[in-house]
Amino acid sequence: MDYRPLGRTGIEVSSICLGSMTWGQQNSEAEGHAQMDAALDRGVNFFDTAEMYAVPARAETYGRTEEIIGTWFASRGSRNKVILATKVVGPTSSTYIRGGETRLDRANIEAAVEASLKRLQSDYIDLYQLHWPDRPIRAFGDLGYSPGEERDSVPLEETLAVLDDLVRAGKVRAVGVSNETPWGVMRFLGLAESGRGPRMASIQNPYSFLNRSFEARLAEIAIREDCGLLAYAPLGAGTLTGKYLNGHKPAGARLTLFPQNTRYQGPRAEAAIAAYVALAEQHGLDPAQMALAYVLSRPFMTAAIIGATTMAQLETNLQAAEVALGQEVLDGIEEIHKVHTYPCP
């Protein structure tokens, strides 16, 4: 396992980050604990969660993933061994989260932090992220911008001021954004440079063979500003393993249980996935490991966030950190990308 700087914070994180959004819904508390044990044993020191997890989000599971991490911290005494990232939700209509009036304002952020700390059984959060912007944008990988969608939103200055107070109080060590745009990232960085609050350390956005839009939109910022990518969905919700090809619906698999997640499905996605799986098989590579190894090799990458519902999947994903892709494989990936440039968000 290699370790990389988290922005300019002085914090070093493993290049593989353990995602947790299935814990409390698809995975039990015991299974979540076992995954954390295994990942820590393999050198993973970086875990990612959010106040709204488990996913798909619903009232019955809101905050459950943080609770599972909290009981693991308490039972293992391992809080100081982990760099923990969590997130505060942006505007949502989910009435079970602070009455459905969630905004990135002082009242909401302060309430969210206190509740997360309690669930996590921790005095601090290492990386506190804004799950999505307060202003209307095309989030979660969608492209485009429509000025007509504008509405009143919490000023970035106000949001950053609250985060500044949390850092000064020792409740948060570093801050980051998620599902953010180039304008938003640069605006936050500019405010920090003018002394208006802490500097954003990372950008958690989608990145995989199925969605490389980060390269055109944010990669230069990530490199020049030391604000690296925390890539979520690097396996496209598991589709890049090839297990869903040709209409297969494996028992217990995530998209079998939750077919409403259609982001990485459809004819265009299917054609791209089939091409990447065929390339992996041609070179004797596991498709999941090839996909993760590619993500990890990008110069703007801080960490790839992996998720697993079984220990076998977790082991396969962890081994990707040891896979080096040869030039022939990299060339093959680029040839496929020319044909399937943006098959899905």
C-alpha positions in Angstrom: 0.0 0.0 0.0 1.3 3.4 -0.8 0.4 6.6 1.0 -0.2 10.0 -0.5 -0.6 13.6 0.9 -4.1 14.8 1.6 -3.8 18.2 0.0 -1.5 20.5 1.9 -2.7 19.3 5.3 0.3 17.2 6.2 -2.0 14.1 6.6 -0.9 11.0 4.7 -3.7 8.6 3.4 -3.6 5.2 1.8 -4.2 5.3 -2.0 -7.1 2.9 -1.4 -9.9 4.3 0.8 -12.4 2.0 2.3 -16.0 3.0 1.3 -18.8 2.1 3.7 -22.1 3.0 2.2 -23.4 -0.6 2.2 -23.0 -1.1 5.9 -26.2 -1.0 7.8 -28.3 -2.0 4.8 -26.7 -4.6 2.5 -24.0 -5.4 5.1 -24.5 -6.1 8.8 -22.6 -4.4 11.6 -20.4 -7.5 12.0 -19.6 -7.5 8.3 -18.7 -3.9 8.4 -16.4 -4.5 11.4 -14.8 -7.4 9.5 -14.1 -5.3 6.5 -12.5 -2.6 8.6 -10.3 -5.1 10.3 -9.2 -6.6 7.0 -8.5 -3.3 5.4 -6.6 -1.9 8.3 -4.5 -5.1 8.4 -3.7 -4.6 4.7 -2.4 -1.0 5.3 -5.6 1.0 4.5 -5.7 3.9 6.9 -8.4 5.9 5.1 -12.2 5.3 5.5 -15.0 7.2 3.9 -18.6 7.6 5.1 -21.4 10.2 5.2 -24.2 11.2 7.5 -26.8 9.9 5.0 -25.4 6.4 4.7 -26.4 3.5 4.3 -27.4 3.7 0.6 -30.0 3.7 -0.9 -30.8 6.4 1.6 -33.9 6.1 3.7 -35.1 7.1 7.1 -34.6 3.6 8.6 -30.9 3.6 7.8 -29.9 7.2 8.1 -26.7 7.5 10.1 -26.4 3.8 10.5 -23.0 3.5 8.8 -21.5 6.1 11.0 -22.8 4.2 14.0 -21.2 1.0 12.8 -17.9 2.8 12.4 -18.4 4.2 15.9 -18.9 0.8 17.5 -15.8 -0.5 15.7 -13.7 2.4 17.1 -15.0 1.7 20.6 -14.5 -2.1 20.4 -11.0 -2.0 18.7 -9.6 1.2 20.3 -8.3 2.1 16.9 -9.5 5.6 16.3 -6.0 7.0 16.1 -5.1 4.5 13.4 -7.7 5.8 10.9 -8.1 8.9 8.8 -11.8 9.2 8.8 -13.8 11.2 6.2 -17.5 11.9 6.5 -19.9 14.3 4.8 -22.7 16.7 5.5 -25.6 16.7 3.0 -26.6 19.6 0.9 -30.2 20.6 0.1 -32.5 17.6 0.1 -36.2 16.9 0.3 -35.6 14.0 2.7 -37.7 15.1 5.7 -35.9 12.7 8.1 -32.7 14.8 7.8 -33.2 17.9 10.0 -36.8 18.2 8.8 -35.9 18.3 5.1 -34.5 21.8 5.4 -30.9 20.8 5.0 -28.6 23.6 3.8 -24.9 24.3 4.0 -25.5 27.0 6.6 -24.2 27.4 10.1 -27.2 25.8 11.9 -27.2 22.7 9.6 -23.5 22.1 9.5 -23.1 22.5 13.3 -26.0 20.2 14.0 -24.7 17.6 11.4 -21.1 17.6 12.9 -22.4 17.1 16.4 -24.6 14.2 15.4 -21.9 12.6 13.3 -19.4 12.8 16.2 -21.9 11.2 18.5 -22.6 8.3 16.1 -18.9 7.9 15.4 -18.0 7.9 19.1 -15.2 10.3 18.2 -14.1 13.7 19.3 -13.0 14.8 15.8 -13.4 14.1 12.1 -10.2 14.0 10.0 -11.8 15.1 6.7 -15.2 16.8 6.7 -16.7 17.1 3.2 -19.7 18.9 1.7 -21.6 16.1 0.1 -22.9 18.2 -2.7 -23.2 22.0 -3.3 -25.9 24.1 -1.8 -26.5 25.8 -5.2 -28.2 23.9 -8.1 -25.7 22.1 -10.3 -25.6 18.9 -12.4 -24.2 16.7 -9.8 -23.1 13.0 -9.6 -21.3 13.0 -12.9 -23.9 14.7 -15.1 -22.6 17.3 -17.5 -23.9 20.8 -18.3 -25.1 23.9 -16.5 -28.4 25.6 -16.8 -28.6 29.2 -15.4 -32.4 29.0 -15.3 -32.1 26.5 -12.4 -30.7 29.1 -10.1 -32.3 29.7 -6.7 -31.2 31.3 -3.5 -28.2 29.4 -2.0 -26.0 29.7 1.0 -23.0 31.8 0.1 -19.8 29.9 0.0 -18.3 32.4 2.4 -20.8 31.5 5.1 -20.2 27.7 4.6 -16.5 28.2 4.8 -16.7 30.4 7.9 -18.6 27.6 9.7 -16.0 25.0 8.7 -13.3 27.4 9.9 -14.8 27.5 13.3 -15.0 23.7 13.4 -11.4 23.4 12.5 -10.4 26.0 15.2 -12.5 24.1 17.7 -10.6 20.9 17.0 -13.7 19.1 15.8 -12.5 18.9 12.2 -8.9 18.5 11.0 -9.4 19.2 7.3 -12.2 19.9 4.8 -13.1 18.9 1.3 -15.8 19.1 -1.4 -17.7 16.4 -3.2 -19.7 16.4 -6.4 -18.3 19.9 -7.0 -17.6 21.9 -10.2 -14.4 23.7 -11.3 -16.0 27.1 -10.4 -16.9 25.9 -6.9 -13.5 24.4 -6.2 -11.6 27.5 -7.3 -13.9 29.8 -5.5 -13.4 27.9 -2.2 -9.6 27.9 -2.8 -9.7 31.6 -3.5 -11.6 32.4 -0.3 -9.1 30.3 1.7 -6.1 32.2 0.1 -7.7 35.5 1.2 -7.9 34.3 4.8 -11.6 33.4 4.8 -11.3 29.9 6.1 -9.6 26.5 5.7 -8.3 25.3 2.3 -10.1 22.5 0.6 -7.9 19.4 0.7 -9.7 17.1 -1.7 -12.5 16.7 -4.3 -14.6 13.5 -4.1 -16.2 13.1 -7.5 -16.9 10.1 -9.8 -14.1 8.7 -11.9 -13.8 5.4 -13.8 -13.5 4.0 -17.3 -17.2 4.9 -17.6 -16.8 8.6 -16.6 -13.5 10.3 -17.1 -15.0 13.8 -17.1 -12.7 14.8 -14.2 -9.8 14.9 -16.6 -11.3 17.7 -18.6 -13.0 19.6 -15.8 -10.9 19.3 -12.6 -7.6 17.5 -13.2 -5.5 20.6 -13.7 -6.9 22.2 -10.6 -6.2 19.0 -8.6 -2.6 18.9 -9.7 -1.7 22.6 -9.6 -3.6 23.3 -6.4 -2.7 20.1 -4.5 -6.4 19.3 -4.2 -6.5 15.7 -5.3 -9.3 13.5 -6.3 -11.0 11.0 -4.0 -12.5 8.9 -6.8 -15.9 7.3 -6.0 -17.5 4.6 -8.1 -14.2 3.6 -9.6 -15.9 0.3 -10.6 -19.1 2.0 -11.8 -21.2 0.4 -9.1 -19.5 -2.9 -9.7 -20.4 -3.0 -13.4 -16.8 -2.9 -14.5 -16.2 -6.3 -13.0 -18.3 -7.7 -15.9 -20.7 -9.5 -13.6 -23.8 -7.8 -15.0 -22.9 -8.3 -18.7 -25.5 -10.0 -21.0 -28.3 -9.4 -18.6 -26.9 -11.3 -15.7 -28.3 -10.5 -12.3 -26.1 -12.2 -9.7 -28.0 -13.1 -6.5 -27.3 -10.6 -3.8 -25.4 -8.2 -6.0 -26.1 -4.5 -5.5 -27.7 -3.7 -8.8 -29.8 -6.9 -8.5 -31.1 -5.7 -5.1 -31.4 -2.1 -6.1 -32.1 -1.9 -9.8 -33.2 1.7 -9.5 -29.5 2.7 -9.8 -29.4 2.9 -13.6 -26.4 5.3 -13.8 -24.0 2.7 -15.1 -26.5 0.6 -17.1 -27.9 0.7 -20.6 -26.6 -0.1 -24.1 -23.8 2.4 -24.3 -22.5 1.4 -20.9 -22.8 -2.3 -21.7 -20.7 -1.9 -24.9 -18.0 0.0 -23.0 -17.9 -2.5 -20.2 -17.7 -5.4 -22.5 -14.7 -3.8 -24.3 -12.8 -3.2 -21.1 -13.5 -6.7 -19.7 -12.3 -8.2 -23.0 -9.1 -6.2 -22.7 -8.5 -7.4 -19.2 -9.0 -11.0 -20.2 -6.7 -10.6 -23.2 -3.9 -9.6 -20.8 -4.7 -12.1 -18.0 -5.9 -9.4 -15.7 -8.9 -9.3 -13.3 -11.3 -6.7 -14.8 -11.9 -5.0 -11.4 -8.2 -4.9 -10.6 -7.4 -3.4 -14.1 -10.0 -0.7 -13.6 -8.8 0.2 -10.1 -5.1 0.1 -11.1 -5.8 2.5 -13.9 -7.6 4.9 -11.5 -4.8 4.7 -9.0 -2.2 5.5 -11.6 -3.6 8.9 -12.5 -1.4 11.9 -11.5 -4.4 13.8 -10.0 -5.4 10.9 -7.8 -5.2 11.0 -4.0 -7.3 7.8 -3.4 -9.7 5.5 -5.0 -12.7 4.7 -2.8 -13.6 1.0 -3.0 -16.8 -0.7 -1.8 -17.4 -4.4 -1.2 -20.2 -6.5 0.1 -18.2 -9.7 0.5 -14.7 -10.3 1.9 -13.7 -11.9 -1.5 -14.6 -8.7 -3.3 -12.7 -6.7 -0.7 -9.6 -8.8 -1.2 -9.8 -8.5 -5.0 -10.0 -4.7 -4.7 -7.2 -4.4 -2.2 -4.9 -6.4 -4.4 -5.4 -3.8 -7.1 -2.9 -1.6 -5.2 -0.2 -4.0 -6.2 -1.1 -4.2 -9.9 1.0 -2.2 -12.4 -0.4 -1.9 -15.9 1.9 -2.3 -18.9 2.1 0.1 -21.8 0.2 -2.3 -24.1 -2.7 -2.4 -21.6 -2.7 1.4 -21.2 -2.7 1.9 -24.9 -5.6 -0.5 -25.2 -7.5 1.4 -22.6 -7.1 4.7 -24.5 -8.2 3.0 -27.7 -11.4 1.9 -26.0 -11.9 5.4 -24.5 -11.7 7.0 -28.0 -14.8 4.9 -29.0 -16.6 5.0 -25.6 -15.6 8.4 -24.3 -18.5 9.1 -22.0 -20.9 6.2 -22.0 -22.6 7.2 -18.7 -22.4 9.8 -15.9 
